[in-house]
């Protein structure tokens, strides 16, 4: 694929993704929440579940208090949940994506497939 075709495909993807994000069924996230959700889900997809403590230590996401606030908002929107059963230590809670979060990423993946077709 030529450079121009790649760039065109990327911008088609961005336009399609913005359309998906504007749907009423899709939670409204700010940039930090979106990036945090992506990081949590990417880690989960790779087979590594982050604990709340590990999540709060993510340096790109800001200060621990900010990350905690963003994590709380993601929980309130039903995009992540805290799971005590994953770790042997019952005091440690793992942050895992919900089916709602996975459906969101499936919609974005469909946008990527659509953008590649043209």
C-alpha distance (Angstrom), angle and dihedral (degrees) to the residues before:
residue distance angle dihedral
X1 . . .
X2 3.79 . .
X3 3.80 120.6 .
X4 3.80 93.1 -107.0
X5 3.80 91.1 51.8
X6 3.82 90.5 50.8
X7 3.78 91.8 49.5
X8 3.82 90.8 46.9
X9 3.81 90.6 49.9
X10 3.80 90.8 49.5
X11 3.79 92.8 52.4
X12 3.81 91.1 45.6
X13 3.80 87.0 54.2
X14 3.82 91.9 49.7
X15 3.81 91.3 50.4
X16 3.80 92.3 48.1
X17 3.81 91.8 45.9
X18 3.81 91.1 51.0
X19 3.79 89.1 51.6
X20 3.81 90.4 52.1
X21 3.80 91.6 47.4
X22 3.81 90.2 52.3
X23 3.81 92.2 58.1
X24 3.80 113.7 111.6
X25 3.81 90.9 -127.4
X26 3.81 92.4 59.0
X27 3.82 116.5 84.6
X28 3.79 115.7 -116.2
X29 3.78 109.2 -117.7
X30 3.75 130.7 -180.0
X31 3.81 118.5 -132.9
X32 3.81 94.4 -94.3
X33 3.80 92.9 49.6
X34 3.79 91.2 47.6
X35 3.79 92.2 50.4
X36 3.81 92.0 46.5
X37 3.81 91.2 50.0
X38 3.81 89.9 49.2
X39 3.82 91.9 50.2
X40 3.81 93.4 47.7
X41 3.79 93.5 46.8
X42 3.82 93.2 44.2
X43 3.81 90.4 52.7
X44 3.81 90.6 47.3
X45 3.81 91.1 47.8
X46 3.82 89.7 51.5
X47 3.80 89.7 53.5
X48 3.81 98.4 -102.4
X49 3.77 117.5 113.2
X50 3.79 115.1 -158.8
X51 3.77 121.2 -138.9
X52 3.78 121.6 -136.4
X53 3.80 88.9 -103.3
X54 3.82 92.4 50.9
X55 3.79 90.0 47.2
X56 3.78 92.2 52.0
X57 3.82 89.3 51.1
X58 3.82 93.4 58.7
X59 3.78 100.7 121.6
X60 3.82 96.6 -157.6
X61 3.79 91.0 59.1
X62 3.79 96.4 61.6
X63 3.76 134.1 -117.6
X64 3.82 117.0 -6.4
X65 3.81 91.5 -110.1
X66 3.79 90.3 53.0
X67 3.80 91.7 48.7
X68 3.81 90.4 48.9
X69 3.80 90.6 51.8
X70 3.82 91.4 49.0
X71 3.80 90.6 46.7
X72 3.80 89.9 52.1
X73 3.80 90.3 52.0
X74 3.82 91.4 50.1
X75 3.81 88.6 51.6
X76 3.81 92.1 48.7
X77 3.81 89.8 52.1
X78 3.79 90.6 51.2
X79 3.80 96.0 -115.9
X80 3.81 98.7 118.1
X81 3.76 135.0 21.1
X82 3.77 134.6 -164.3
X83 3.78 114.9 -117.0
X84 3.80 120.5 -163.3
X85 3.81 94.5 -178.9
X86 3.82 97.5 68.5
X87 3.81 97.2 70.1
X88 3.78 127.4 54.6
X89 3.80 89.4 -132.3
X90 3.80 105.3 76.6
X91 3.81 90.2 -158.2
X92 3.81 90.4 64.3
X93 3.78 117.5 80.0
X94 3.79 122.9 -158.7
X95 3.79 120.4 -144.6
X96 3.80 111.2 -133.5
X97 3.80 132.3 174.9
X98 3.78 118.2 -110.1
X99 3.80 125.9 -133.3
X100 3.82 86.4 -99.6
X101 3.82 90.5 59.9
X102 3.79 92.1 46.4
X103 3.82 90.3 50.3
X104 3.82 88.6 52.2
X105 3.81 91.1 54.0
X106 3.81 90.4 45.9
X107 3.81 88.2 56.9
X108 3.80 90.4 50.6
X109 3.81 90.6 47.7
X110 3.81 88.8 53.0
X111 3.81 88.0 53.4
X112 3.78 89.5 53.5
X113 3.80 91.6 50.7
X114 3.80 90.8 48.1
X115 3.79 92.2 49.2
X116 3.81 91.3 52.0
X117 3.83 92.8 53.2
X118 3.80 98.1 65.6
